[in-house]
Amino acid sequence: MLQLIRIEDDLPEGFAALREAAASEGYRHMDRLAAEHAAGRSVFVALFGALLGGELVGIGGLTAEPETTEVPAQRLRRLYVSPQARRQGVASALASALCQEGLDQVSQLTVHAGDARAAAFWEAQGFTPVEGRSWSHELRR
């Protein structure tokens, strides 16, 4: 059964394995998350973990949008799901929780999709592509 948890203090047990899996795929955003946490910089408005069978299999966060926007905005960041947990709704559940959290506070959410596969995922979540911004996709309420 999939369970989402709110991460408020320490990174949860299993984060090191998730970080290692991301690194083995060439993704560095779990390293960035670990560095932000180690530096004591709490940049996240919300940070969620996904557990399957009690094991951490995914993580994703929400920060203030760092770029100037017409309306207050937040950015979805550091979303990662371990390879063995993919195609089980984990990423969609994390994205949905983050979007709900964000849209309760602001009227615009942004994300930077790193590749075509990520772009297709975010578009399936209701985000629309944009050009000329530091983000690739946005969702407005």
N, CA, C and O of each residue as an XYZ file, in Angstrom:
564
protein
N       0.836     -1.179      0.000
C       0.000      0.000      0.000
C       0.888      1.252      0.000
O       1.890      1.313      0.712
N       0.514      2.224     -0.790
C       1.246      3.484     -0.888
C       0.837      4.414      0.242
O      -0.349      4.607      0.510
N       1.842      4.988      0.901
C       1.605      5.950      1.971
C       2.480      7.166      1.719
O       3.677      7.031      1.465
N       1.887      8.356      1.788
C       2.651      9.594      1.689
C       2.870     10.139      3.086
O       1.967     10.134      3.922
N       4.091     10.612      3.326
C       4.413     11.213      4.613
C       4.960     12.614      4.384
O       5.622     12.881      3.382
N       4.677     13.494      5.317
C       5.246     14.841      5.295
C       6.585     14.786      6.023
O       6.671     14.298      7.150
N       7.615     15.286      5.374
C       8.961     15.290      5.964
C       9.201     16.690      6.514
O       9.196     17.671      5.770
N       9.409     16.773      7.826
C       9.569     18.081      8.444
C      10.951     18.321      9.021
O      11.431     19.455      9.011
N      11.593     17.299      9.516
C      12.899     17.493     10.135
C      13.959     16.709      9.383
O      14.445     17.158      8.345
N      14.314     15.559      9.890
C      15.347     14.747      9.260
C      14.826     14.058      8.007
O      13.641     13.740      7.901
N      15.724     13.836      7.071
C      15.363     13.039      5.908
C      15.059     11.629      6.392
O      15.739     11.128      7.288
N      14.062     10.985      5.822
C      13.620      9.692      6.358
C      14.604      8.560      6.113
O      15.472      8.635      5.242
N      14.442      7.514      6.907
C      15.215      6.297      6.714
C      14.963      5.818      5.281
O      13.828      5.816      4.804
N      16.021      5.421      4.621
C      15.897      4.973      3.238
C      16.283      6.033      2.231
O      16.378      5.752      1.036
N      16.510      7.270      2.708
C      16.879      8.324      1.766
C      18.217      8.031      1.093
O      18.380      8.308     -0.096
N      19.166      7.484      1.824
C      20.484      7.192      1.246
C      20.359      6.236      0.062
O      21.032      6.419     -0.953
N      19.508      5.222      0.181
C      19.302      4.280     -0.926
C      18.626      4.972     -2.108
O      18.962      4.707     -3.262
N      17.680      5.854     -1.821
C      17.003      6.597     -2.883
C      18.003      7.510     -3.594
O      17.999      7.620     -4.820
N      18.845      8.149     -2.817
C      19.884      9.025     -3.379
C      20.847      8.236     -4.259
O      21.225      8.690     -5.340
N      21.238      7.063     -3.796
C      22.146      6.213     -4.570
C      21.495      5.756     -5.880
O      22.152      5.722     -6.920
N      20.226      5.410     -5.830
C      19.516      4.991     -7.041
C      19.456      6.134     -8.048
O      19.665      5.927     -9.243
N      19.172      7.333     -7.566
C      19.122      8.499     -8.454
C      20.478      8.753     -9.084
O      20.573      9.003    -10.286
N      21.524      8.691     -8.282
C      22.875      8.932     -8.791
C      23.263      7.891     -9.834
O      23.928      8.216    -10.818
N      22.853      6.639     -9.625
C      23.194      5.586    -10.583
C      22.521      5.807    -11.931
O      22.975      5.289    -12.951
N      21.436      6.578    -11.932
C      20.744      6.919    -13.182
C      21.236      8.248    -13.761
O      20.771      8.684    -14.814
N      22.179      8.885    -13.065
C      22.722     10.145    -13.553
C      21.961     11.375    -13.082
O      22.199     12.475    -13.580
N      21.054     11.207    -12.134
C      20.293     12.336    -11.591
C      21.002     12.883    -10.360
O      21.409     12.120     -9.484
N      21.151     14.200    -10.291
C      21.872     14.823     -9.179
C      20.952     15.532     -8.176
O      21.427     16.054     -7.168
N      19.658     15.555     -8.441
C      18.789     16.352     -7.572
C      18.628     15.775     -6.164
O      18.268     16.518     -5.251
N      18.876     14.499     -5.958
C      18.855     13.964     -4.595
C      20.118     14.410     -3.850
O      20.081     14.625     -2.639
N      21.245     14.548     -4.582
C      22.458     15.107     -3.969
C      22.205     16.545     -3.533
O      22.636     16.961     -2.457
N      21.502     17.304     -4.378
C      21.178     18.701     -4.027
C      20.287     18.752     -2.794
O      20.490     19.586     -1.913
N      19.310     17.870     -2.730
C      18.413     17.821     -1.576
C      19.209     17.497     -0.310
O      19.011     18.128      0.728
N      20.096     16.527     -0.396
C      20.921     16.167      0.762
C      21.804     17.335      1.189
O      21.959     17.588      2.384
N      22.383     18.048      0.225
C      23.251     19.193      0.541
C      22.445     20.315      1.189
O      22.904     20.932      2.150
N      21.250     20.583      0.670
C      20.393     21.623      1.268
C      20.064     21.253      2.710
O      20.103     22.097      3.605
N      19.744     19.999      2.917
C      19.399     19.542      4.256
C      20.599     19.622      5.196
O      20.472     20.082      6.330
N      21.761     19.175      4.726
C      22.971     19.197      5.555
C      23.386     20.617      5.926
O      23.943     20.848      6.999
N      23.110     21.568      5.030
C      23.462     22.961      5.294
C      22.452     23.630      6.226
O      22.635     24.776      6.636
N      21.393     22.905      6.552
C      20.382     23.460      7.438
C      19.461     24.457      6.760
O      18.739     25.203      7.422
N      19.491     24.463      5.439
C      18.632     25.383      4.689
C      17.312     24.694      4.394
O      17.243     23.796      3.556
N      16.289     25.110      5.072
C      14.967     24.558      4.813
C      14.300     25.418      3.747
O      13.620     26.396      4.056
N      14.501     25.046      2.506
C      13.950     25.817      1.395
C      12.552     25.338      1.008
O      11.892     25.954      0.170
N      12.108     24.257      1.608
C      10.858     23.654      1.180
C       9.644     24.186      1.929
O       9.638     24.274      3.157
N       8.637     24.531      1.177
C       7.328     24.849      1.733
C       6.694     23.537      2.188
O       6.014     23.483      3.213
N       6.931     22.481      1.408
C       6.459     21.137      1.739
C       7.424     20.132      1.124
O       7.971     20.358      0.045
N       7.625     19.027      1.819
C       8.449     17.936      1.326
C       7.740     16.651      1.715
O       7.451     16.427      2.891
N       7.457     15.799      0.719
C       6.742     14.555      0.958
C       7.594     13.360      0.552
O       8.368     13.422     -0.403
N       7.437     12.287      1.288
C       8.040     11.016      0.934
C       6.939     10.026      0.619
O       5.824     10.136      1.129
N       7.259      9.060     -0.223
C       6.313      8.000     -0.569
C       6.865      6.676     -0.081
O       8.011      6.325     -0.365
N       6.049      5.949      0.652
C       6.439      4.651      1.185
C       5.595      3.566      0.534
O       4.377      3.700      0.411
N       6.252      2.497      0.121
C       5.574      1.281     -0.340
C       6.047      0.156      0.561
O       7.240     -0.140      0.619
N       5.122     -0.466      1.256
C       5.517     -1.517      2.187
C       6.469     -1.025      3.250
O       7.315     -1.786      3.722
N       6.350      0.233      3.638
C       7.198      0.822      4.664
C       8.559      1.282      4.171
O       9.345      1.818      4.953
N       8.857      1.083      2.879
C      10.148      1.477      2.311
C      10.008      2.780      1.530
O       9.075      2.949      0.745
N      10.949      3.701      1.754
C      10.945      4.966      1.022
C      11.273      4.692     -0.444
O      12.347      4.183     -0.765
N      10.338      5.035     -1.329
C      10.534      4.783     -2.763
C      10.438      6.054     -3.594
O      10.702      6.033     -4.796
N      10.065      7.155     -2.964
C       9.949      8.399     -3.713
C       9.943      9.595     -2.789
O       9.701      9.486     -1.587
N      10.223     10.757     -3.396
C      10.274     11.997     -2.629
C       9.984     13.147     -3.586
O      10.246     13.042     -4.784
N       9.455     14.224     -3.067
C       9.220     15.414     -3.874
C       8.947     16.601     -2.980
O       8.415     16.463     -1.879
N       9.322     17.783     -3.475
C       9.180     18.979     -2.669
C       8.568     20.146     -3.410
O       8.373     20.114     -4.625
N       8.274     21.165     -2.647
C       7.652     22.387     -3.130
C       8.383     23.556     -2.487
O       8.539     23.596     -1.267
N       8.837     24.518     -3.311
C       9.517     25.707     -2.805
C       8.833     26.945     -3.364
O       8.002     26.862     -4.268
N       9.194     28.080     -2.815
C       8.770     29.332     -3.435
C       9.415     29.394     -4.820
O      10.547     28.943     -4.997
N       8.712     29.939     -5.785
C       9.284     30.102     -7.131
C      10.392     31.151     -7.035
O      10.131     32.277     -6.609
N      11.623     30.806     -7.421
C      12.727     31.750     -7.275
C      12.728     32.895     -8.289
O      13.387     33.911     -8.069
N      12.014     32.745     -9.371
C      11.976     33.794    -10.396
C      10.776     34.712    -10.176
O       9.810     34.330     -9.515
N      10.839     35.893    -10.717
C       9.740     36.847    -10.628
C       8.557     36.340    -11.457
O       8.723     35.905    -12.596
N       7.376     36.404    -10.874
C       6.156     35.966    -11.552
C       5.088     37.044    -11.409
O       5.175     37.918    -10.547
N       4.085     36.964    -12.269
C       2.980     37.929    -12.224
C       2.143     37.768    -10.960
O       1.614     38.742    -10.424
N       2.031     36.537    -10.496
C       1.262     36.202     -9.292
C       2.152     35.343     -8.398
O       3.117     34.756     -8.887
N       1.856     35.254     -7.105
C       2.654     34.376     -6.250
C       2.664     32.948     -6.813
O       1.632     32.434     -7.244
N       3.833     32.325     -6.802
C       3.976     30.993     -7.385
C       4.897     30.133     -6.537
O       5.718     30.635     -5.769
N       4.742     28.833     -6.693
C       5.626     27.872     -6.056
C       6.109     26.885     -7.116
O       5.439     26.659     -8.124
N       7.293     26.298     -6.867
C       7.884     25.360     -7.826
C       7.967     23.954     -7.221
O       8.394     23.784     -6.079
N       7.557     22.960     -7.996
C       7.747     21.572     -7.616
C       9.176     21.187     -7.947
O       9.660     21.436     -9.051
N       9.852     20.573     -6.969
C      11.275     20.240     -7.121
C      11.588     18.874     -6.513
O      10.856     18.340     -5.680
N      12.710     18.347     -6.975
C      13.328     17.168     -6.379
C      12.420     15.942     -6.391
O      12.508     15.099     -5.499
N      11.546     15.837     -7.395
C      10.685     14.655     -7.492
C      11.500     13.496     -8.064
O      12.093     13.597     -9.138
N      11.509     12.408     -7.324
C      12.220     11.216     -7.781
C      11.521      9.980     -7.223
O      11.112      9.950     -6.062
N      11.394      8.968     -8.067
C      10.842      7.673     -7.670
C      11.844      6.602     -8.070
O      12.349      6.606     -9.193
N      12.133      5.685     -7.152
C      13.099      4.624     -7.439
C      12.601      3.752     -8.589
O      11.395      3.566     -8.750
N      13.515      3.222     -9.382
C      13.128      2.421    -10.556
C      12.169      1.275    -10.241
O      11.242      1.028    -11.013
N      12.366      0.573     -9.130
C      11.503     -0.568     -8.830
C      10.081     -0.169     -8.455
O       9.187     -1.014     -8.450
N       9.858      1.105     -8.142
C       8.526      1.557     -7.737
C       7.799      2.312     -8.850
O       6.679      2.779     -8.646
N       8.404      2.431     -9.991
C       7.778      3.172    -11.090
C       6.608      2.400    -11.687
O       6.514      1.179    -11.566
N       5.734      3.138    -12.324
C       4.540      2.594    -12.982
C       3.551      2.031    -11.961
O       2.750      1.151    -12.277
N       3.619      2.550    -10.733
C       2.703      2.121     -9.675
C       1.925      3.296     -9.089
O       1.264      3.155     -8.060
N       2.003      4.444     -9.737
C       1.255      5.607     -9.290
C       1.956      6.444     -8.240
O       1.359      7.380     -7.706
N       3.205      6.135     -7.929
C       3.930      6.847     -6.874
C       4.181      8.299     -7.271
O       3.884      9.210     -6.497
N       4.724      8.526     -8.468
C       5.019      9.891     -8.915
C       3.739     10.714     -9.022
O       3.716     11.885     -8.644
N       2.687     10.107     -9.530
C       1.415     10.836     -9.642
C       0.858     11.195     -8.272
O       0.317     12.285     -8.088
N       0.986     10.292     -7.317
C       0.501     10.577     -5.962
C       1.298     11.709     -5.329
O       0.729     12.603     -4.702
N       2.620     11.668     -5.496
C       3.448     12.759     -4.971
C       3.099     14.074     -5.649
O       2.921     15.088     -4.974
N       2.998     14.071     -6.976
C       2.674     15.290     -7.716
C       1.320     15.836     -7.293
O       1.164     17.044     -7.115
N       0.346     14.959     -7.131
C      -0.992     15.395     -6.718
C      -0.973     16.048     -5.336
O      -1.588     17.094     -5.129
N      -0.266     15.426     -4.395
C      -0.171     15.988     -3.044
C       0.527     17.342     -3.067
O       0.099     18.275     -2.387
N       1.589     17.449     -3.838
C       2.317     18.712     -3.936
C       1.470     19.789     -4.605
O       1.481     20.944     -4.179
N       0.742     19.418     -5.641
C      -0.122     20.393     -6.320
C      -1.237     20.866     -5.397
O      -1.541     22.058     -5.345
N      -1.838     19.945     -4.678
C      -2.905     20.324     -3.746
C      -2.355     21.272     -2.687
O      -2.965     22.300     -2.392
N      -1.220     20.931     -2.123
C      -0.576     21.780     -1.109
C      -0.279     23.162     -1.683
O      -0.589     24.181     -1.065
N       0.323     23.187     -2.867
C       0.704     24.457     -3.483
C      -0.478     25.320     -3.865
O      -0.494     26.521     -3.594
N      -1.473     24.705     -4.498
C      -2.616     25.491     -4.968
C      -3.526     25.953     -3.831
O      -4.396     26.799     -4.039
N      -3.333     25.407     -2.637
C      -4.021     25.943     -1.454
C      -3.405     27.276     -1.034
O      -4.027     28.045     -0.301
N      -2.163     27.556     -1.507
C      -1.440     28.743     -1.072
C      -1.237     29.785     -2.168
O      -1.224     30.984     -1.889
N      -1.080     29.340     -3.404
C      -0.802     30.243     -4.528
C      -1.649     29.839     -5.729
O      -2.282     28.783     -5.721
N      -1.660     30.679     -6.758
C      -2.472     30.352     -7.930
C      -1.654     29.843     -9.112
O      -2.217     29.549    -10.166
N      -0.337     29.734     -8.953
C       0.509     29.242    -10.036
C       1.580     28.310     -9.479
O       2.253     28.621     -8.497
N       1.719     27.155    -10.136
C       2.777     26.213     -9.821
C       3.653     26.064    -11.047
O       3.163     26.107    -12.176
N       4.949     25.888    -10.832
C       5.886     25.724    -11.935
C       6.719     24.472    -11.709
O       6.819     23.958    -10.595
N       7.312     23.996    -12.798
C       8.224     22.856    -12.732
C       9.171     22.954    -13.914
O       8.808     23.453    -14.979
N      10.383     22.474    -13.712
C      11.334     22.400    -14.820
C      11.526     20.926    -15.164
O      12.181     20.186    -14.430
N      10.948     20.514    -16.286
C      11.089     19.129    -16.740
C      12.447     18.989    -17.404
O      12.766     19.727    -18.337
N      13.236     18.059    -16.934
C      14.598     17.908    -17.434
C      14.722     17.216    -18.777
O      15.753     17.323    -19.440
N      13.673     16.502    -19.184
C      13.744     15.790    -20.455
C      12.331     15.537    -20.976
O      11.347     15.886    -20.323
N      12.242     14.932    -22.146
C      10.941     14.709    -22.793
C      10.045     13.790    -21.970
O       8.832     13.992    -21.918
N      10.629     12.790    -21.332
C       9.832     11.874    -20.507
C       9.209     12.616    -19.329
O       8.040     12.409    -19.000
N      10.004     13.487    -18.694
C       9.477     14.282    -17.580
C       8.424     15.264    -18.079
O       7.411     15.476    -17.411
N       8.649     15.861    -19.235
C       7.670     16.794    -19.803
C       6.332     16.085    -20.027
O       5.278     16.631    -19.700
N       6.371     14.880    -20.579
C       5.136     14.119    -20.811
C       4.432     13.811    -19.492
O       3.204     13.858    -19.416
N       5.208     13.495    -18.451
C       4.620     13.238    -17.133
C       3.895     14.471    -16.625
O       2.740     14.382    -16.210
N       4.564     15.631    -16.652
C       3.955     16.843    -16.114
C       2.741     17.260    -16.933
O       1.763     17.752    -16.372
N       2.785     17.074    -18.228
C       1.617     17.390    -19.050
C       0.450     16.472    -18.707
O      -0.701     16.909    -18.721
N       0.728     15.211    -18.400
C      -0.330     14.286    -17.975
C      -0.916     14.699    -16.625
O      -2.045     14.331    -16.301
N      -0.153     15.464    -15.836
C      -0.634     15.956    -14.543
C      -1.413     17.264    -14.680
O      -1.903     17.803    -13.687
N      -1.529     17.776    -15.910
C      -2.292     19.000    -16.142
C      -1.464     20.250    -16.344
O      -2.025     21.328    -16.538
N      -0.144     20.138    -16.304
C       0.737     21.285    -16.526
C       0.818     21.574    -18.027
O       0.741     20.661    -18.849
N       0.973     22.845    -18.369
C       1.120     23.225    -19.772
C       2.540     23.724    -20.030
O       3.136     24.381    -19.176
N       3.079     23.411    -21.204
C       4.429     23.873    -21.538
C       4.459     25.392    -21.700
O       3.490     25.998    -22.158
N       5.576     25.993    -21.323
C       5.795     27.429    -21.518
C       7.193     27.628    -22.086
O       8.064     26.772    -21.935
N       7.393     28.745    -22.730
C       8.715     29.063    -23.274
C       9.180     30.402    -22.726
O       8.373     31.243    -22.331
N      10.483     30.583    -22.710
C      11.053     31.857    -22.300
C      11.077     32.096    -20.808
O      11.264     33.231    -20.372
N      10.891     31.057    -20.016
C      10.925     31.180    -18.550
C      11.971     30.217    -18.010
O      12.485     29.378    -18.749
N      12.282     30.332    -16.746
C      13.246     29.419    -16.143
C      12.584     28.067    -15.814
O      13.264     27.124    -15.409
N      11.293     27.984    -15.986
C      10.572     26.727    -15.814
C      10.027     26.287    -17.168
O       9.864     27.101    -18.077
N       9.754     25.016    -17.289
C       9.290     24.485    -18.585
C       7.779     24.306    -18.649
O       7.194     24.299    -19.733
N       7.146     24.161    -17.481
C       5.711     23.897    -17.423
C       5.095     24.640    -16.239
O       5.759     24.919    -15.242
N       3.818     24.947    -16.377
C       3.118     25.604    -15.278
C       1.684     25.099    -15.172
O       1.116     24.566    -16.125
N       1.126     25.281    -13.998
C      -0.258     24.926    -13.706
C      -0.849     26.106    -12.966
O      -0.278     26.600    -11.994
N      -1.997     26.550    -13.437
C      -2.678     27.681    -12.779
C      -4.079     27.255    -12.358
O      -4.741     26.459    -13.023
N      -4.503     27.813    -11.230
C      -5.899     27.535    -10.816
C      -6.777     28.649    -11.269
O      -7.984     28.620    -11.029
